[in-house]
Amino acid sequence: MGAAKSSCQGFLHYAFDYETPKTLVVPSIAAGVVFRFTQLLILLYLVGYVCIVQKAYQDTDSVVSTVTTKVKGYAVIKGSANTSSPQFRDVADYVIPPQGDKSFFVVTNMIVTTNQKVSHCPEIPKPSTLCNQDSQCTTGLEDLRGNGVRTGRCVNYSDTVQTCQVLSWCPLEEDTGPNKEALIDAAENFTLLIKNSVTYPKFNFHRRNIMPHINSSYLKTCVFNSSTDPHCPIFRLKQIVSDAGEEFQVMAVEGGVLGILIDWTCDLDLWASQCLPKYSFRRLDDNNKSRVLAPGYNFRFAKYYKSPEGTESRTLIKAYGIRFEVIVFGTAGKFSMLPTLVNLGSTLTFLSLVPTVSDWFLLTFTKKRDFYSKHKTTHLRDEDEEDEDENKQSVKKKVFLLFFRLVCYLIFIVPDSFFFCRCPWAPAMELNRIDSK
């Protein structure tokens, strides 16, 4: 019963004893240095990272944007200027789509197949189209890698080669790859106007990349330069490609994809006039021929015609060129009490851990750690509990002494066991009895 009561009291003390902090002044310079250094690190984290770098005292919003583009320029197809029929190209010929959007394509090279009509013609020679007789050409076969529907006839492609005949736009395109030099090499001098409007709905903030101080006369003469004119919205294509780390004439042969990145990251705690776009340029496609099977960018389109007799024909163009992607991103921040209080509270929580770090250092690495540990925790008891504990200790001591004397007395009764114990506390009368015997 007593053991159960004692266990119950021990559990109650363990569960419900109140603990309160105790101020213990430790004359240790090392522990003080650890304490102040840890506080300094937390304050530097608050000021340097949370406030300056992350601006965690601000509420944020993501940008909502719209973009329109306009390309200007003209060119003569390379090699045709001195011929009887020079080929001239303007915006309607080389910019696709013509209306301008976040993404547009500028033709720089091409393979042109003219005067195509729907008729019968021999397939382009390849292992699946070569033949010697009609039985090798299945009538109605639609080869997805071919150019038309087979008629079942084997016809001459040349004096030495025969291929299956197909119903298609004839003559077929002979794709031998792009020209080694861009046909529209003058495209590097074309200019691009970007109109970009952004808004941050949470803060009801609106902005354009064409600043209020920019007028029409300025737009007629300015060209973007990251150093001398970083806010002009008119760009030269060659400069865009060059800032992306590429060579325009090299890229124009097979084409590629370029990103025009507009960063609208703004701190709205400052003047609104300081919220300005930052332009950067980057190639988005992989042009490493060692790991890319079909580098560059190209596609096909056609221009259709109808003769007075009603015969339809077309000009097929396989266009190589540069696709421009205008990518707008950004975040705006403005002071708000809620995130400020949240981050301040988290910092105060970190500061409350500083004494724990210092105590760990004090009780682990210092020479007097046992001494400090002894004074670190104090158990308080009232006077009645202390008197009761003293009485219990006194009773235990008396019982132990009595038991010890009894053991010594029994040992002295047996002479053979005398050498096992020489008890100085044995009563004198007992020693006299032993001597008499």
Buried (B, 14 or more C-beta within 10 A) or exposed (E): EEEEEEEEEEEEEEEEEEEEEEEEEBEBEEBEEBBEEBBEEBEEEBEEEBBEEEBBBBBBBEBEBEBBBBBEBBBBBBEEEEEEEEBEBEBEBBBBEEEBEBBBBBBBBBBBBEEBBEEBBBBBEEEEBBBEEBEBBEEEEEBEEBBBBBBBBBBEBEEEEBBBBBBBBBBBBEEEEBBEEBBBBBBBEBBBBBBBBBBBEEBEBEBEBBBEEBEEEBEEEBEBEEEEEEBBBBBBBBBBBBBBEBEBBEBBBBBBBBBBBBBBEBBBEEEEEEBEBEBEBBBBBEBEEEEEEEBBBBEEEEEEEEEEEEEEBBBBBBBBBBBBBBBBEBBBBBEEEEBBEEBBEEBEEBEEEBEEBBBEBBBEEBEEBEEBEEEBEEEEEEEEEEEEEEEEEEEEEEEEEEEBBEEBBEBBEEEEEEEEBEBEEBEEEBEEEEEEE
